Amino acid sequence: MNYSKKIMAMIALVAFLGTACQMQPDRSESVDQLVSTVSHPEWSKNAVMYEVNVRQFTPEGTFNAFAEHMPRLKEMGVDILWFMPITPIGEVERKGTLGSYYSVKDYTGINPEFGTIEDFKNLVNKAHEMGMHVIIDWVANHTAWDHPWTETNPDFYYRDEDGNNTPPYDTDWSDVIQLDYENRELWDAMIGELKFWVEEANVDGFRCDVAYLVPTEFWNKARKELEKVKPIFMLAEADSPELMEHAFNAGYSWTSHHTMNSIARGDQDVSALDNYFFGKPLENEDQQEQEVQAVTYTFDRSVNHYPIGTYKINFIDNHDENSWAGTVRDRLGDGNKAFAVMIFTVNGMPLLYSGQEAGLDKMLEFFEKDEIDWSDMKYEEFYATLISLKHHNKALWNGLAGGPMLRVNTNDDTNVFAFTREKDGDKVFVVLNLSDQARTVDFTSGNYAGDYTELFSGSPASLEAGASLEMDAWGYKVFHN
């Protein structure tokens, strides 16, 4: 959903309240930890997700035109295609010329700009034939002002004290109106709309917009009903542990994402990542309060742990960040590739956004046509290399299928983030210099010694205890066996 700085702050705050701790099953916790009851489809265990912005992907902006890119995406290694909302866009109070994808006028319709429902079904079939899976964006919290329910089921909507429909509270989303989940009839209607796409178009799941604004109990019920049709994959745009216990396979890692942006700006250092991934306290009380995306909050690893088995979605870009917060280079500067390596090697499932492999260098207009430039695919090989390692090295697989992260300490842990992961004999050793200065890195502790191949150079490397590495500014090395 589009949001102003105020909304970005709200999301960051919600991210904190859901303190997004990555699960390490062999690590003792200070509090009892829940175990997710959600079943992950077998195909998701080492999957990489790609967000599709149909409007901006091609000059035509259609399903059929996008389908021409699918062989290239398959060759790059993409497993899951997440389509931003494909439904008709409201006309009343529309923003801009074309409107927001998230202003849904008809939950079971197709945006005519994109094609027909038959075009979409053909696309889903083609994806399945190629071994890819398809999830679609779902906007359960609000609809367009001119959704038919405003006439047929006005009681589905929240009304203010004057009896008027309203946009979601404390937002600038003036093109949509808030649904009222106090009405249980809405639950059944919404679940029916979700089931339509599984039954009629054979989609494999949903990415659910601002899922934290919709009752968890609704999502729990929806999951049960959808699983009666087929096994599905559910992604919540939320950093909220309670959603992951029974309803969602995966949630956004907003906290780590904003931390990456903050490190790139120089506002924080690597100790923030240690706190996030390993629950280590910061050095002093003054450091414990950090400002991230205009929200000041205190890190606390003792509460709100995610249920064991949950996937976290890691990203350096998505449609919200690109259109409202800046491009990857705007936010991460020369560190963009180092942070990209990070999202592919830490616990969780990596996400790529449309155009990321082409070095998308502009903030795409959200309410207008604004095509992606595909003339220079300068990062395609880089991402293909990371995806291939993700697919083949079990240490990097998702959730409990992968190995836990173990910190490797160095002589400069405030600037260098180093860790290992290991599973069933597969191992990776990742070293990231998250600073703008070249550094000599001495490894002081950790189970990193061994014989490896460095991923990007292809060179063999034999690392002994007490080894040192010369690292360029924003340098990255991935050693794998």
SULNORGI-V338159 format. One record per helix or strand. SS is the DSSP state (A for helix, B for strand). FROM is the first residue (numbers start at 1). TO is the last residue. If there is no record, write none. Layout:
[[SS & FROM & TO] [SS & FROM & TO]]
This chain:
[[A & 5 & 17] [B & 35 & 35] [A & 42 & 44] [B & 49 & 52] [A & 54 & 57] [A & 63 & 67] [A & 70 & 76] [B & 80 & 83] [B & 89 & 89] [B & 104 & 104] [A & 117 & 129] [B & 133 & 138] [B & 142 & 144] [A & 149 & 152] [A & 154 & 156] [B & 157 & 157] [B & 159 & 159] [B & 165 & 165] [B & 176 & 179] [A & 184 & 201] [B & 205 & 208] [A & 211 & 213] [A & 216 & 227] [B & 233 & 236] [A & 241 & 246] [B & 250 & 252] [A & 254 & 265] [A & 271 & 278] [A & 285 & 288] [B & 289 & 292] [B & 295 & 298] [B & 308 & 308] [B & 311 & 314] [A & 319 & 325] [A & 328 & 345] [B & 349 & 353] [A & 356 & 358] [A & 380 & 392] [A & 394 & 396] [A & 399 & 401] [B & 405 & 407] [B & 409 & 410] [B & 416 & 423] [B & 426 & 433] [B & 439 & 445] [B & 450 & 454] [B & 460 & 463] [B & 468 & 471] [B & 476 & 480]]
